[in-house]
Amino acid sequence: MSGKSNMKFLYAGIAIALLLSVLAPFLASPNPDGLESAAGGVIEESKMSELEEMEPAVSSPMPDYSIEGMGKGGEVAAIAIGTFAVLAISFVFGKVFNKKA
C-alpha cells in the first residue's frame, strides 16, 4: 500500500471510531454488562451491595462513561474524549516505537 492509501485508511478508521463513539450511548443496553452479571452470579448479594457502596481507590474523571449533568450529550462527549485519548496515546507509542529498517 502506498503512503496516500495508508492515510485514507487511517482517516476512515478514525471516522468510524468517532461515529461509534457518538452512536454508542443510544445503542448501548441499560442492563448490566457481562462482568457485572457474572459477578452477580458468583458473589452473594449482600457482599455485592457492600462492594458497590465502597469508595474507589482512584476516582474516575468520567464515571460510567458520562459527564455529570449533561445527559446523553455528556455520554457522547465522554466517549469521544476517551476515543481521542486512545488515538493520541496510540499515535505517541507509534512514534516512539517506530523502527525504520
N, C-alpha and C positions, 0 to 999 in steps of 0.2 A: 504494500500500500504506500502511496505517496504521502508526503507530509500534509498536503492540502486535504486529502481524503481522511487522514487521521484526525485533523482538526474538525472536519464536518462531523465525524463520528463522535468526537468528544463533545461538541456543542449539542448534538442530538441527545446524547446521554444526559447532559446537564439539563436540557429542556424537559426530558422525560422525568428526571428526578424531581424537578420543581413542580411539574404538573401533578405528580403523585403526592407531593407534599401539600398541595392545595386541595386535592380531592380527598385525601386520607381522612380528615375529620368527619366528612359527610358519608363516607363509605364504611368506616370502622364500626365494629359491633359494640354495643353497650355492655355486653356480657363480659365477665372476667376472662382474661386471656388464659392460655394454656397453662402457664406457670401457676397462676392463682388457683385455677381449677384443680390442678394436680396436687398442690399443697393442701387444698381443702379436703381432698380425699385421703390424705395421709396423716395430717395433723388434726388433733382434737379441736373441736370448735372453740372451746374455752381458751386453749393455748393460741389458736389462730387470732382471736379477738385481742388477746393480750399482746401479741406481736404487732398487730395493726395499730395499737394505741401507743407503742413505743416511739420515742423521738428518734429520727435517723441520726447516724453518726455524722454524716455530712448532708447539709440541706441542698436540695436541688434548686438550680436557678429557675427552672420551669417545671414544677412538679406535674405529673400526669400529662405531659406534652401540652401544656397550656400556659397562657399568661393570664394571671388572675384579673377578673373584672372585664375581660374583653369578649367573653363568649366564644362562639365558633371562630371569630376573627383572631382571637388570641391563640386558639389551637393551630390555625393555619400559620400564623406568624411564628409560633414556637417551632413547628416542624420545619418551616422554611429556613429559619435561623440555624437549626440543627443540621439541615441538609447543606447549607453553605459552610458551616463549620467543618463538617466531614470532608467536603470537597476541598476546602482550604488546607486542612491537615494532610489530605492525600497529595495535594499539589506540592506542599513543602517536603513531605517524605520522598516524593518522586524526584524533586530537585536535589535533595541531599544524597540520595542513594543512587542517582543516575550514574551509570558507568558506561562510558563510551569506549568501544573497542577500537 
